[in-house]
Amino acid sequence: MRLQLDKLPARTDFVDTVYRVLLDAITDGSLAPGERITQEEIAEQLHVSRSPVLAALRLLKKDGLIEDAPGRGVQVTQLDPDWVGRVYEVRGALDALAARLAAKARHAIDSALIERGRMAAEGEDLKAIIDADLAFHNAIYSASGNPLIAESASRYWMHLRRVMGAVHRTSKHRSTIWDEHQAIADAIAQGDAERAALLSDLHIDRAKTNVVAQLGELLARAQSLPHDAPAVSSLAA
């Protein structure tokens, strides 16, 4: 494993921090699907003991982000386009419901979220791009007034983040995504519940089609590489 991680500052409880570092690495493709993870190397690079690393890996395994590797050890869970498509279907239903409820309340989505999103889309910081997208949708979940929506959606966003990290590297649709976000926000502010839900449906359907297609291409490219090619290059190119 060639991933380079920065040492963590001294503190008493590293589990959450190690979890976040590994989650970000899985999300942005630094730890690629199928790549093996060893407690020893992670602990050495982060300058922590193996105990918080083991606890963090257990949490990631529970989340479905890592899995048992053939033989022994663990590896980053493989990405399955069909499964990703099903995740988007569930997310689409939750997002449409949230948009409809937020529109009934005529909630004004903070325009600064959209401005920050547009700025992030113009750059190359994948984490900033994904965080801006998540912040916008979380704002709608909150505006819906139904906390169960955000609670349910959070289970799927962990997986969507890593898929987005893979495809956003080559995506040509970053700016249009924020045009769609603006249209949804406008419909919500105007109290047009049906239009807000429809625009949300169309937004997620386009995202699903685009992401699944790009993911399929990336996986096909990875499978065509020599067996001894670096694992990281499969989805980080």
Sequence and secondary structure as in RCSB ss.txt:
>XXXX:A:sequence
MRLQLDKLPARTDFVDTVYRVLLDAITDGSLAPGERITQEEIAEQLHVSRSPVLAALRLLKKDGLIEDAPGRGVQ
VTQLDPDWVGRVYEVRGALDALAARLAAKARHAIDSALIERGRMAAEGEDLKAIIDADLAFHNAIYSASGNPLIA
ESASRYWMHLRRVMGAVHRTSKHRSTIWDEHQAIADAIAQGDAERAALLSDLHIDRAKTNVVAQLGELLARAQSL
PHDAPAVSSLAA
>XXXX:A:secstr
           S  HHHHHHHHHHHHHTTSS TT EE HHHHHHHHT  HHHHHHHHHHHHHHTSEEE SSSSEE
E    HHHHHHHHHHHHHHHHHHHHHHHHTT    HHHHHHHHHHHHSS HHHHHHHHHHHHHHHHHHTT HHHH
HHHHHHHHHHHHHHHHHTTT S HHHHHHHHHHHHHHHHTT HHHHHHHHHHHHHHHHHHHHHHHHHHHHHHHTS
 TTS TTHHHH 
